Amino acid sequence: MRSLPFAAVLAWLLPVLPAQELLTAETLNRLHRVGGLALSPDGKHLLLTVSTPDVAANKSTSKVWLLPLPGPDQPAAAAVVLAEGSSPMWLPNGSYAFATATGLEVRPLLDGPRVEVEMPDGCDNVVWSPTGDRFAFTRSVKLDATAKDLHPDLPKANARIYDDLMVRHWSVWHDGSYSHLFVRNYVGGGGDRDLMPGQRVHTPLQPFGGAEQIAWSPDGKWLCYTASPATDPESSTDSRLFEVSADGGEAKCLTPELPGYDQDPVYSPDGRWIAFSSMARGGFEADRVRVVLHDRRTGENAELLPDFDASAHELRWSADSRRLFFTVESEGTTQIYTASLEQPKAVAVTAGRHALSNLLVAPDGQWLYALRATMERPAEVVRIHVDGGRIEPLTDYNGEVFRGLRLPQIDGEWFDTSDGKKVHAWIVKPPGFDPAKKYPFLLYCQGGPQSMVGQGFSFRWNFHLMAAKGYVVAGVNRRGLPGFGQQWNDDISKDWGGQCMRDLLAVCDAMQARPYVDKARTGAVGASFGGFTVYWLMGNGGDRFAAMISHCGVFNLESMYLATEELWFVNWDLGGPFWASPEVAAAYRRFSPNQYVQNWKTPLLVITGERDYRVPYDQSLQAFTAAQLMHVPSRLLVFPDEGHWILKPQNGVLWQREFFGWLDLHLGAKAAATQGAGGK
């Protein structure tokens, strides 16, 4: 292993950049993305990953790093780059492993032999046993016949055949395979054991679940995993926890009485408890996430914090099994909380304008480790003192870039709403903001619809970059977003065009009244439900806007219902299919943007991915067609190889160019000069 002084490490990591003062789209794609934290059993080292986009190669490269942690007997030291790889993890003996292109590589912390673990059939979500002698992983197992299997005499035919729903999910078609949990002996040999033989279910939950949905018992004899037993997965969110012997056998369901999402199990170090996340209401993806304890002695499940009006994520035990730590969305930030089993009350450990994630707890219980991100900067590793919440930075992978940048001004503000309540918004102002000048204004419309406008650093919808381009931005935590109590979160369901839209317009009107905002150069932008919002505002926002951008937005609620895949989502949020009752049919018509196309006048950019099956791309095609037929200045941007998100580096660069090109055309300096000459 080669160790470098940290400044030298950064110089090696970062490409040579021209002198600059403002963040640009090109710089955005050179920033490093830190993740994959894993804490050594003795608490003295962190493994982490640093991935970097390569725009020319149109891919990202991930490297594993080793970070020695400062302590009483260990001074701060430089991070060490180990190898190209991902998903680092520790073995109980202090060795570590990470995923490679062909399987796993196991290395001792100090010098010694390296072991290549070949996995020719693939492996994901590797979790090492606490006893160190075996590891669990997931792998796709084909159980359903495909068209080629059914018609082997037609090898050149290209077709898919289905008899049930959920034929496609988010960005992939069902190929007859299911993700199963396996175990392999690392010591003693033996083959891979499928712990879910013949089961047409997935673990982890598809498509976003990961290794956090699989856990080993402390004695290494049992595995707990998340799976959905529902026979109608398109209509159900009933996921459950199952426990199975690592040697194989019948799995036992631990949560048969709980109808909503149950996931992310974590065994207590003493083996008595399994803490997990649970939603009380089935069919609702945005219910309050409860902390539930499964007592392995009695088999009972009980909520730890029934009066806590917030959602708890990333549950982590203290070493003595008496306390839990977790992250919580709170008023546009993400903080760390703790609660003891003896006196269960949620207590905040941290405060501040940031988002904390990837939570880890040191063996001594005095320190926590996490990633900290803000709207200005992407995530870096920090440690947090449990007593007092003091946060200390441990890495600065992007420091060289940000030391040369002028940063935006970001303030959290509260605005009056139409029903007498207050709505929170992040107001982002350009670097060097001058209140005597007038700036174009962007109303950012959040997706979800239940997803907080928080302090993360997006590499697509980047508020820092928008501000660096000269825009004042309002990120509004309108009705329907978490972090402000469950009732606020619930208020959007079956009211898509109601109070949530009035919240957005209230902030828009208040911002347009400010002297530094150029009212005539106001735009609205958003993705998914935010894209729906843009279409809604096109027909119901009056003359407030001069430019609009909708990315993968819902346009026609009736056609959306029959084309999307997660029917439980639209069943809950829209009240069921549009033929369910006259009242539901009327709500579809009242809230569907396609009903208001006759009011469309504002220039509109429509963006979509052809592999988006969550909000199928025909929604964008319909909206673009409507705009063209209404003679509205409009442009359609389609990515054939992307889904709901734009993930490939060169596609990301193109997205930014078109996004800001459209805004600059209609809201930028040229537009300001036109308006100043008497036209809009």
C-alpha positions as CSV (number, residue, x, y, z in Angstrom):
1,M,0.0,0.0,0.0
2,R,1.2,3.4,-0.9
3,S,0.5,6.3,1.5
4,L,0.7,10.0,0.4
5,P,0.3,13.2,2.3
6,F,-3.3,14.3,2.0
7,A,-2.6,17.4,0.0
8,A,-0.6,15.2,-2.4
9,V,-3.4,12.7,-2.5
10,L,-5.8,15.5,-3.6
11,A,-3.4,16.7,-6.2
12,W,-3.2,13.2,-7.6
13,L,-6.9,12.8,-7.5
14,L,-8.0,16.0,-9.1
15,P,-7.5,16.9,-12.8
16,V,-5.8,20.2,-13.6
17,L,-8.6,22.8,-13.7
18,P,-8.4,26.3,-15.2
19,A,-8.7,29.2,-12.9
20,Q,-12.3,29.7,-12.0
21,E,-14.6,31.6,-9.6
22,L,-18.0,29.9,-10.2
23,L,-19.1,26.4,-10.4
24,T,-19.8,25.2,-13.9
25,A,-21.4,22.1,-15.4
26,E,-18.0,20.9,-16.5
27,T,-16.6,21.2,-13.0
28,L,-19.6,19.4,-11.6
29,N,-18.6,16.4,-13.6
30,R,-15.1,16.4,-12.2
31,L,-16.1,16.3,-8.6
32,H,-15.5,13.1,-6.6
33,R,-18.3,11.2,-5.0
34,V,-17.5,9.7,-1.6
35,G,-19.4,6.8,-0.2
36,G,-19.4,3.1,0.9
37,L,-18.2,3.7,4.5
38,A,-17.2,0.7,6.5
39,L,-15.7,0.8,10.0
40,S,-13.1,-1.7,11.2
41,P,-14.0,-3.9,14.1
42,D,-11.5,-2.1,16.4
43,G,-12.8,1.3,15.3
44,K,-9.4,2.4,14.1
45,H,-9.9,2.5,10.3
46,L,-12.5,3.4,7.8
47,L,-12.8,2.0,4.3
48,L,-14.6,4.2,1.8
49,T,-15.0,4.5,-2.0
50,V,-14.3,7.5,-4.2
51,S,-15.8,7.5,-7.6
52,T,-15.1,9.9,-10.4
53,P,-16.9,10.4,-13.7
54,D,-14.8,10.0,-16.8
55,V,-16.7,12.1,-19.4
56,A,-14.5,11.0,-22.3
57,A,-15.0,7.3,-21.5
58,N,-18.6,7.9,-20.5
59,K,-18.3,5.9,-17.3
60,S,-17.3,6.4,-13.7
61,T,-14.4,4.7,-11.9
62,S,-14.6,3.7,-8.3
63,K,-11.6,3.2,-6.0
64,V,-11.4,1.9,-2.5
65,W,-9.5,3.9,0.1
66,L,-8.3,3.2,3.6
67,L,-8.5,6.0,6.2
68,P,-6.7,5.6,9.5
69,L,-8.8,7.3,12.2
70,P,-7.3,9.6,14.8
71,G,-7.5,8.3,18.4
72,P,-5.7,8.4,21.8
73,D,-3.1,5.9,20.5
74,Q,-3.3,6.7,16.8
75,P,-2.6,10.2,15.4
76,A,-4.3,11.4,12.2
77,A,-2.8,10.0,9.1
78,A,-3.1,10.2,5.4
79,A,-5.7,8.2,3.4
80,V,-4.4,5.4,1.3
81,V,-5.8,4.4,-2.1
82,L,-6.0,0.6,-2.2
83,A,-7.4,-0.5,-5.6
84,E,-10.1,-0.1,-8.1
85,G,-13.3,-1.6,-6.6
86,S,-16.5,-1.0,-4.7
87,S,-18.6,-2.2,-1.7
88,P,-15.7,-2.4,0.9
89,M,-16.3,-4.5,4.0
90,W,-14.4,-5.8,7.1
91,L,-13.8,-9.3,8.2
92,P,-13.9,-9.9,12.0
93,N,-10.1,-10.6,12.0
94,G,-9.4,-7.1,10.8
95,S,-8.8,-8.1,7.1
96,Y,-11.0,-6.4,4.6
97,A,-12.6,-7.2,1.3
98,F,-14.1,-5.3,-1.6
99,A,-16.0,-6.1,-4.8
100,T,-14.0,-6.4,-8.1
101,A,-15.1,-6.9,-11.7
102,T,-14.8,-10.7,-11.3
103,G,-15.8,-11.3,-7.6
104,L,-14.2,-10.3,-4.3
105,E,-10.7,-9.6,-3.2
106,V,-9.7,-10.2,0.5
107,R,-6.6,-8.5,1.9
108,P,-5.0,-8.3,5.4
109,L,-4.7,-4.9,6.9
110,L,-0.9,-5.3,7.1
111,D,1.3,-6.9,4.5
112,G,0.3,-10.5,3.7
113,P,-1.2,-12.6,1.0
114,R,-4.2,-11.5,-1.0
115,V,-7.1,-13.8,-1.8
116,E,-9.1,-13.6,-5.0
117,V,-12.6,-15.0,-4.6
118,E,-13.9,-15.7,-8.1
119,M,-17.7,-15.3,-8.5
120,P,-18.2,-16.2,-12.2
121,D,-22.0,-16.3,-11.8
122,G,-22.0,-12.8,-10.2
123,C,-22.7,-11.5,-6.7
124,D,-24.2,-8.5,-5.2
125,N,-24.9,-7.2,-1.7
126,V,-22.1,-9.1,0.0
127,V,-22.4,-9.3,3.8
128,W,-19.7,-11.1,5.8
129,S,-20.5,-13.3,8.7
130,P,-19.5,-12.1,12.2
131,T,-17.6,-15.4,12.6
132,G,-15.6,-14.7,9.5
133,D,-15.9,-18.2,8.0
134,R,-18.6,-17.4,5.4
135,F,-20.4,-14.6,3.6
136,A,-23.8,-14.0,2.2
137,F,-24.6,-12.4,-1.1
138,T,-27.4,-12.1,-3.7
139,R,-27.6,-13.4,-7.2
140,S,-30.2,-13.6,-9.9
141,V,-31.9,-16.9,-10.4
142,K,-34.0,-17.6,-13.4
143,L,-37.3,-19.3,-12.6
144,D,-39.8,-18.1,-15.3
145,A,-39.7,-19.2,-18.9
146,T,-39.0,-16.6,-21.5
147,A,-40.3,-16.4,-25.1
148,K,-37.2,-18.1,-26.3
149,D,-37.7,-20.9,-23.8
150,L,-41.3,-21.3,-24.9
151,H,-40.4,-21.3,-28.6
152,P,-36.9,-22.8,-29.0
153,D,-37.5,-23.3,-32.7
154,L,-37.5,-19.6,-33.2
155,P,-34.1,-18.5,-32.0
156,K,-34.2,-15.2,-33.9
157,A,-37.6,-14.1,-32.6
158,N,-37.4,-11.1,-30.3
159,A,-40.4,-10.9,-28.0
160,R,-41.5,-10.9,-24.4
161,I,-44.5,-12.8,-23.0
162,Y,-46.3,-12.2,-19.7
163,D,-49.3,-13.4,-17.9
164,D,-49.2,-11.2,-14.8
165,L,-48.6,-7.5,-14.1
166,M,-45.3,-5.9,-13.0
167,V,-43.9,-6.8,-16.3
168,R,-41.4,-3.9,-16.0
169,H,-40.1,-1.9,-13.1
170,W,-38.5,1.6,-13.1
171,S,-36.1,1.0,-16.0
172,V,-36.0,-2.8,-16.7
173,W,-38.3,-5.4,-18.1
174,H,-38.8,-8.6,-16.0
175,D,-36.6,-11.3,-17.5
176,G,-37.8,-14.3,-15.5
177,S,-35.1,-13.9,-12.8
178,Y,-35.4,-13.3,-9.1
179,S,-32.7,-12.0,-6.7
180,H,-32.0,-14.7,-4.1
181,L,-30.0,-14.9,-1.0
182,F,-27.0,-17.2,-1.1
183,V,-24.3,-18.3,1.4
184,R,-20.7,-19.4,0.6
185,N,-18.1,-20.8,3.0
186,Y,-15.0,-18.8,2.9
187,V,-13.3,-21.3,5.1
188,G,-13.8,-25.0,4.4
189,G,-15.0,-24.9,0.8
190,G,-18.4,-26.0,-0.5
191,G,-20.7,-24.6,-3.1
192,D,-23.1,-21.6,-3.0
193,R,-26.3,-22.3,-1.1
194,D,-29.5,-20.7,-2.3
195,L,-31.5,-19.9,0.9
196,M,-34.6,-19.2,-1.1
197,P,-34.8,-22.1,-3.5
198,G,-37.7,-22.0,-6.0
199,Q,-39.2,-18.8,-4.5
200,R,-40.5,-16.2,-6.9
201,V,-39.6,-13.3,-4.7
202,H,-36.7,-10.9,-4.4
203,T,-34.3,-9.9,-1.7
204,P,-33.4,-7.1,-1.5
205,L,-36.5,-5.3,-2.6
206,Q,-36.3,-4.3,-6.2
207,P,-35.0,-2.0,-7.6
208,F,-33.4,0.2,-4.9
209,G,-32.8,-2.2,-2.0
210,G,-29.2,-3.1,-1.1
211,A,-27.1,-4.9,1.5
212,E,-28.9,-2.9,4.3
213,Q,-31.8,-5.3,3.8
214,I,-29.7,-8.4,4.8
215,A,-28.2,-9.0,8.3
216,W,-26.3,-11.7,10.1
217,S,-27.0,-12.7,13.7
218,P,-24.0,-12.1,16.0
219,D,-23.3,-15.8,16.3
220,G,-23.2,-16.2,12.5
221,K,-25.9,-18.9,12.5
222,W,-28.9,-16.9,11.1
223,L,-29.7,-14.4,8.4
224,C,-32.5,-11.9,8.4
225,Y,-33.6,-10.5,5.1
226,T,-36.4,-8.4,3.5
227,A,-38.7,-9.8,0.9
228,S,-42.3,-9.3,-0.3
229,P,-44.6,-12.3,-0.2
230,A,-47.3,-10.5,-2.1
231,T,-48.8,-12.3,-5.0
232,D,-49.8,-8.9,-6.5
233,P,-46.5,-6.9,-6.2
234,E,-47.9,-4.2,-8.5
235,S,-50.6,-3.4,-5.9
236,S,-48.9,-4.1,-2.6
237,T,-46.1,-2.6,-0.4
238,D,-46.4,-5.6,2.1
239,S,-42.7,-6.4,2.6
240,R,-41.7,-8.6,5.6
241,L,-38.7,-9.8,7.5
242,F,-37.7,-13.4,7.3
243,E,-35.1,-15.3,9.3
244,V,-33.4,-18.4,8.0
245,S,-30.6,-20.6,9.1
246,A,-27.3,-19.9,7.3
247,D,-27.2,-23.7,6.6
248,G,-30.5,-23.6,4.8
249,G,-34.0,-24.7,5.6
250,E,-37.4,-23.1,5.9
251,A,-37.4,-19.3,6.6
252,K,-39.6,-17.9,9.3
253,C,-41.6,-14.7,8.8
254,L,-41.0,-12.3,11.7
255,T,-43.6,-9.7,10.8
256,P,-46.7,-11.4,9.5
257,E,-49.1,-8.9,11.2
258,L,-47.5,-5.8,9.8
259,P,-49.0,-4.7,6.4
260,G,-46.6,-2.0,5.2
261,Y,-42.9,-1.8,4.4
262,D,-40.7,-3.7,6.9
263,Q,-37.1,-3.6,6.0
264,D,-33.5,-2.9,7.0
265,P,-33.0,-5.4,9.9
266,V,-30.2,-4.9,12.3
267,Y,-29.4,-7.5,15.1
268,S,-28.4,-6.1,18.4
269,P,-24.8,-7.2,19.4
270,D,-26.1,-9.3,22.2
271,G,-28.5,-11.2,19.8
272,R,-31.7,-10.4,21.7
273,W,-33.3,-7.9,19.3
274,I,-33.7,-7.2,15.7
275,A,-34.4,-3.5,15.1
276,F,-36.0,-2.6,11.8
277,S,-37.8,0.1,9.9
278,S,-41.6,-0.3,9.4
279,M,-44.5,1.6,7.9
280,A,-47.9,1.0,9.5
281,R,-50.0,1.5,6.4
282,G,-49.9,-0.9,3.5
283,G,-50.0,0.5,0.0
284,F,-48.4,3.8,1.0
285,E,-44.7,4.3,0.2
286,A,-44.3,7.5,2.2
287,D,-45.8,6.6,5.6
288,R,-43.9,7.5,8.8
289,V,-40.9,5.1,9.1
290,R,-41.2,3.7,12.6
291,V,-38.4,2.1,14.8
292,V,-39.7,-1.4,15.6
293,L,-38.0,-4.0,17.8
294,H,-38.4,-7.7,17.3
295,D,-37.8,-9.7,20.5
296,R,-36.1,-12.9,19.4
297,R,-37.1,-14.5,22.8
298,T,-40.8,-13.9,22.6
299,G,-41.3,-13.3,18.8
300,E,-43.1,-10.0,19.6
301,N,-42.8,-6.8,17.6
302,A,-43.1,-3.4,19.3
303,E,-42.6,0.2,18.2
304,L,-39.9,1.9,20.2
305,L,-40.9,5.5,19.7
306,P,-44.7,5.6,19.1
307,D,-45.0,9.4,19.8
308,F,-42.1,10.4,17.6
309,D,-43.6,12.4,14.7
310,A,-40.8,11.8,12.2
311,S,-39.2,9.0,10.2
312,A,-36.1,7.1,11.4
313,H,-33.6,5.7,8.9
314,E,-30.2,3.9,9.1
315,L,-30.8,2.2,12.5
316,R,-27.5,1.5,14.3
317,W,-26.9,-0.2,17.6
318,S,-24.4,0.8,20.3
319,A,-22.0,-2.0,21.3
320,D,-23.8,-2.6,24.6
321,S,-27.2,-3.2,22.8
322,R,-28.8,-0.5,25.0
323,R,-29.1,2.3,22.5
324,L,-30.0,3.0,18.9
325,F,-28.7,5.8,16.6
326,F,-30.5,6.8,13.4
327,T,-30.9,9.6,10.9
328,V,-34.0,11.8,10.7
329,E,-35.3,14.3,8.1
330,S,-35.9,17.5,10.0
331,E,-37.1,20.8,8.4
332,G,-35.0,20.5,5.3
333,T,-32.0,18.9,6.9
334,T,-31.0,15.4,8.0
335,Q,-29.8,15.0,11.5
336,I,-28.7,12.1,13.8
337,Y,-30.8,11.1,16.7
338,T,-30.5,8.5,19.5
339,A,-32.9,6.7,21.8
340,S,-32.2,4.2,24.6
341,L,-34.3,1.0,25.2
342,E,-34.7,1.8,28.9
343,Q,-36.0,5.3,28.4
344,P,-37.3,5.4,24.8
345,K,-37.2,9.1,23.7
346,A,-35.7,10.4,20.5
347,V,-33.0,12.9,21.3
348,A,-31.1,14.9,18.6
349,V,-27.4,14.4,18.6
350,T,-26.6,16.9,15.8
351,A,-27.9,20.2,14.5
352,G,-27.0,22.4,11.5
353,R,-27.6,23.0,7.8
354,H,-26.5,19.7,6.4
355,A,-27.5,16.1,5.5
356,L,-25.9,13.3,7.4
357,S,-25.9,9.8,6.0
358,N,-24.0,6.4,5.9
359,L,-24.1,6.4,9.7
360,L,-21.6,4.2,11.7
361,V,-21.1,3.9,15.4
362,A,-17.7,3.4,17.0
363,P,-17.2,0.5,19.3
364,D,-16.6,2.8,22.3
365,G,-19.9,4.6,21.6
366,Q,-18.2,8.0,21.9
367,W,-17.9,8.7,18.2
368,L,-20.2,8.4,15.1
369,Y,-19.0,8.5,11.5
370,A,-21.0,9.6,8.6
371,L,-21.1,11.5,5.3
372,R,-22.0,15.2,5.5
373,A,-23.3,17.0,2.4
374,T,-24.8,20.5,1.8
375,M,-26.3,22.2,-1.2
376,E,-22.9,23.9,-1.7
377,R,-20.7,20.8,-1.5
378,P,-20.9,17.0,-2.1
379,A,-20.4,14.6,0.7
380,E,-17.2,14.2,2.7
381,V,-16.5,11.9,5.7
382,V,-17.0,13.4,9.2
383,R,-16.9,12.2,12.7
384,I,-19.4,13.3,15.3
385,H,-18.9,13.3,19.1
386,V,-21.9,11.7,20.7
387,D,-21.7,14.0,23.7
388,G,-22.4,17.5,22.3
389,G,-22.7,16.6,18.6
390,R,-19.4,18.3,17.6
391,I,-18.7,17.5,13.9
392,E,-15.1,17.2,12.7
393,P,-14.2,16.8,9.0
394,L,-12.0,13.8,8.1
395,T,-11.7,14.0,4.3
396,D,-11.6,16.9,1.8
397,Y,-11.5,15.1,-1.6
398,N,-13.0,18.1,-3.4
399,G,-11.3,20.8,-1.3
400,E,-8.9,21.9,-4.1
401,V,-11.9,22.7,-6.3
402,F,-13.9,24.5,-3.8
403,R,-11.1,26.6,-2.4
404,G,-11.2,28.4,-5.8
405,L,-15.0,28.8,-6.0
406,R,-17.3,31.6,-4.9
407,L,-20.2,30.0,-3.0
408,P,-23.9,30.9,-3.1
409,Q,-25.8,32.3,-0.2
410,I,-28.3,29.8,1.2
411,D,-31.0,30.7,3.8
412,G,-33.9,28.7,5.2
413,E,-37.0,30.9,5.3
414,W,-40.7,30.5,6.2
415,F,-43.5,31.9,4.1
416,D,-47.2,32.4,4.7
417,T,-49.5,30.0,2.9
418,S,-53.1,30.4,1.7
419,D,-54.5,28.4,4.6
420,G,-52.7,30.3,7.3
421,K,-49.8,27.9,7.8
422,K,-46.1,28.4,7.2
423,V,-44.1,26.7,4.5
424,H,-40.4,26.3,4.6
425,A,-38.2,27.0,1.6
426,W,-34.4,27.1,0.9
427,I,-33.6,30.4,-0.8
428,V,-30.4,30.2,-2.8
429,K,-28.8,33.4,-4.1
430,P,-25.9,33.8,-6.6
431,P,-22.3,34.1,-5.4
432,G,-21.6,37.8,-4.7
433,F,-25.3,38.5,-4.4
434,D,-26.1,42.2,-4.5
435,P,-29.6,43.1,-3.2
436,A,-29.5,46.3,-5.3
437,K,-29.5,44.2,-8.5
438,K,-32.3,42.2,-10.2
439,Y,-31.9,38.5,-10.8
440,P,-33.9,35.9,-12.7
441,F,-35.8,33.6,-10.4
442,L,-36.4,29.8,-10.5
443,L,-39.2,28.1,-8.6
444,Y,-37.9,24.6,-8.0
445,C,-40.7,22.0,-7.9
446,Q,-39.8,18.9,-5.9
447,G,-40.6,15.4,-7.0
448,G,-41.6,12.4,-5.0
449,P,-44.2,13.6,-4.4
450,Q,-43.1,12.8,-0.8
451,S,-39.4,13.6,-0.9
452,M,-37.9,16.5,1.2
453,V,-36.0,19.4,-0.3
454,G,-33.0,18.8,1.8
455,Q,-29.3,19.7,2.1
456,G,-28.0,17.2,-0.4
457,F,-25.7,17.9,-3.3
458,S,-27.4,16.8,-6.5
459,F,-25.3,16.2,-9.6
460,R,-28.3,17.0,-11.8
461,W,-30.7,19.4,-10.0
462,N,-27.9,21.3,-8.5
463,F,-28.9,24.5,-6.6
464,H,-25.3,25.7,-6.3
465,L,-24.9,25.5,-10.1
466,M,-28.2,27.3,-10.7
467,A,-27.1,30.1,-8.4
468,A,-23.6,30.2,-10.1
469,K,-25.4,30.7,-13.4
470,G,-27.0,33.9,-11.9
471,Y,-30.4,32.6,-10.7
472,V,-32.1,33.1,-7.4
473,V,-33.7,29.7,-6.5
474,A,-36.5,28.8,-4.1
475,G,-36.6,25.1,-3.1
476,V,-40.0,24.8,-1.4
477,N,-40.9,22.1,1.1
478,R,-44.5,22.3,0.0
479,R,-47.3,20.2,1.4
480,G,-46.6,16.5,1.0
481,L,-42.9,16.5,2.0
482,P,-41.3,14.7,5.0
483,G,-39.4,16.5,7.8
484,F,-42.3,18.6,8.9
485,G,-44.6,16.1,10.7
486,Q,-46.5,13.2,9.1
487,Q,-49.7,15.2,8.6
488,W,-47.9,17.7,6.4
489,N,-46.5,14.7,4.5
490,D,-49.9,13.1,4.1
491,D,-51.7,16.3,2.9
492,I,-50.8,15.8,-0.7
493,S,-52.4,12.4,-1.2
494,K,-55.6,12.7,-3.3
495,D,-54.9,16.5,-3.6
496,W,-52.2,16.7,-6.3
497,G,-53.4,20.0,-7.7
498,G,-54.6,21.5,-4.4
499,Q,-52.8,22.9,-1.4
500,C,-49.4,21.8,-2.5
501,M,-49.7,24.0,-5.6
502,R,-51.0,26.9,-3.5
503,D,-47.9,26.5,-1.3
504,L,-45.6,26.8,-4.3
505,L,-47.5,29.8,-5.7
506,A,-47.5,31.5,-2.3
507,V,-43.7,31.3,-2.2
508,C,-43.4,32.3,-5.9
509,D,-45.6,35.4,-5.3
510,A,-43.6,36.4,-2.2
511,M,-40.3,36.1,-4.0
512,Q,-41.5,38.0,-7.1
513,A,-42.4,40.9,-4.8
514,R,-38.8,41.2,-3.6
515,P,-36.8,44.0,-5.1
516,Y,-33.9,41.8,-6.2
517,V,-36.1,39.4,-8.2
518,D,-36.9,40.2,-11.8
519,K,-40.5,39.2,-11.9
520,A,-40.6,39.1,-15.7
521,R,-37.8,36.5,-15.7
522,T,-39.3,33.7,-13.6
523,G,-39.1,30.1,-14.5
524,A,-40.4,26.8,-13.0
525,V,-38.4,23.6,-13.2
526,G,-38.9,20.1,-11.8
527,A,-38.8,16.3,-12.3
528,S,-41.3,13.4,-11.8
529,F,-44.0,14.9,-9.6
530,G,-42.0,18.2,-10.0
531,G,-42.5,17.7,-13.8
532,F,-46.2,17.2,-13.2
533,T,-46.1,20.4,-11.2
534,V,-44.6,22.3,-14.1
535,Y,-47.4,21.0,-16.4
536,W,-50.0,22.0,-13.8
537,L,-48.5,25.5,-13.4
538,M,-48.4,25.8,-17.2
539,G,-52.2,25.8,-17.2
540,N,-52.9,27.2,-13.7
541,G,-50.1,29.5,-12.9
542,G,-51.4,32.6,-14.6
543,D,-48.7,34.9,-16.1
544,R,-46.1,34.2,-13.5
545,F,-43.7,32.3,-15.6
546,A,-41.5,33.0,-18.7
547,A,-39.9,29.6,-19.0
548,M,-40.7,26.0,-17.9
549,I,-38.7,22.7,-17.8
550,S,-40.4,19.4,-17.0
551,H,-38.2,16.2,-16.7
552,C,-40.1,12.9,-16.8
553,G,-43.3,14.6,-15.6
554,V,-46.8,13.2,-15.3
555,F,-49.1,14.8,-17.9
556,N,-52.3,12.8,-18.2
557,L,-53.4,11.0,-15.0
558,E,-55.7,8.5,-16.7
559,S,-53.1,7.3,-19.2
560,M,-50.5,7.4,-16.5
561,Y,-52.6,5.0,-14.3
562,L,-52.7,2.3,-17.1
563,A,-49.0,2.7,-18.2
564,T,-47.1,2.8,-14.9
565,E,-46.1,-0.3,-12.9
566,E,-46.4,0.4,-9.2
567,L,-50.2,0.5,-9.1
568,W,-50.2,0.7,-5.3
569,F,-48.7,4.2,-5.6
570,V,-51.4,5.6,-7.8
571,N,-54.1,3.7,-5.9
572,W,-53.1,5.5,-2.7
573,D,-52.2,8.9,-4.0
574,L,-55.0,9.2,-6.6
575,G,-57.7,7.2,-4.9
576,G,-57.6,4.2,-7.2
577,P,-58.3,3.8,-10.9
578,F,-60.1,6.6,-12.6
579,W,-63.2,4.4,-13.0
580,A,-63.4,3.6,-9.2
581,S,-66.2,6.1,-8.5
582,P,-67.6,9.3,-9.9
583,E,-65.7,11.2,-7.2
584,V,-62.4,9.7,-8.2
585,A,-63.1,10.3,-11.9
586,A,-63.8,13.9,-11.1
587,A,-60.6,14.3,-9.1
588,Y,-58.6,12.8,-12.1
589,R,-60.1,15.4,-14.4
590,R,-59.7,18.3,-11.8
591,F,-56.0,17.6,-11.2
592,S,-54.7,16.3,-14.6
593,P,-52.6,18.9,-16.4
594,N,-53.8,17.8,-19.8
595,Q,-57.2,19.3,-18.9
596,Y,-55.7,22.8,-18.9
597,V,-53.7,22.8,-22.2
598,Q,-55.9,25.5,-23.6
599,N,-54.1,27.9,-21.1
600,W,-50.6,27.0,-22.2
601,K,-48.4,29.9,-23.3
602,T,-45.1,29.6,-21.6
603,P,-42.0,28.2,-23.5
604,L,-41.5,24.6,-22.4
605,L,-38.6,22.2,-22.5
606,V,-39.7,18.6,-22.1
607,I,-37.0,15.9,-21.1
608,T,-37.5,12.2,-20.8
609,G,-35.8,8.8,-20.9
610,E,-37.2,6.0,-23.0
611,R,-36.4,3.5,-20.3
612,D,-38.5,5.3,-17.7
613,Y,-41.3,2.9,-16.9
614,R,-42.2,4.6,-13.6
615,V,-43.4,7.7,-15.5
616,P,-43.5,6.2,-19.0
617,Y,-42.0,8.5,-21.6
618,D,-45.3,8.7,-23.5
619,Q,-46.3,11.2,-20.8
620,S,-43.6,13.5,-22.1
621,L,-44.5,12.9,-25.7
622,Q,-48.1,13.8,-25.0
623,A,-47.1,17.1,-23.3
624,F,-44.7,18.0,-26.1
625,T,-47.4,17.3,-28.7
626,A,-49.9,19.5,-26.8
627,A,-47.4,22.3,-26.6
628,Q,-46.6,22.1,-30.3
629,L,-50.3,22.0,-31.2
630,M,-50.9,25.1,-29.0
631,H,-48.0,26.8,-30.8
632,V,-46.1,27.2,-27.6
633,P,-42.3,27.5,-28.1
634,S,-41.2,24.0,-27.0
635,R,-38.4,21.5,-27.3
636,L,-38.3,17.7,-26.6
637,L,-35.1,16.1,-25.3
638,V,-35.2,12.3,-25.3
639,F,-32.5,10.0,-23.9
640,P,-33.0,6.5,-25.5
641,D,-30.6,4.7,-23.0
642,E,-31.8,6.4,-19.8
643,G,-34.7,5.9,-17.4
644,H,-36.1,8.2,-14.8
645,W,-32.6,9.5,-14.0
646,I,-29.8,10.6,-16.3
647,L,-26.8,8.5,-15.2
648,K,-24.3,8.4,-18.0
649,P,-21.6,11.1,-17.8
650,Q,-21.9,12.5,-21.3
651,N,-25.7,12.4,-21.1
652,G,-25.4,14.4,-17.9
653,V,-23.3,17.0,-19.6
654,L,-25.7,17.3,-22.5
655,W,-28.6,17.5,-20.0
656,Q,-27.0,20.5,-18.3
657,R,-26.3,22.2,-21.5
658,E,-29.8,21.9,-22.7
659,F,-31.3,22.8,-19.3
660,F,-29.3,26.0,-18.9
661,G,-29.5,26.8,-22.6
662,W,-33.3,26.9,-22.4
663,L,-33.3,29.0,-19.2
664,D,-30.7,31.4,-20.6
665,L,-32.6,31.8,-23.8
666,H,-35.8,32.8,-22.0
667,L,-34.6,34.2,-18.7
668,G,-31.0,35.2,-19.2
669,A,-29.3,38.4,-20.2
670,K,-30.6,38.3,-23.8
671,A,-34.2,37.9,-22.5
672,A,-33.6,40.7,-20.0
673,A,-32.5,43.0,-22.9
674,T,-35.6,42.1,-24.9
675,Q,-37.9,42.8,-22.0
676,G,-36.1,46.0,-21.3
677,A,-36.8,47.0,-24.9
678,G,-40.5,46.6,-24.3
679,G,-41.1,43.0,-25.3
680,K,-41.4,39.7,-23.3
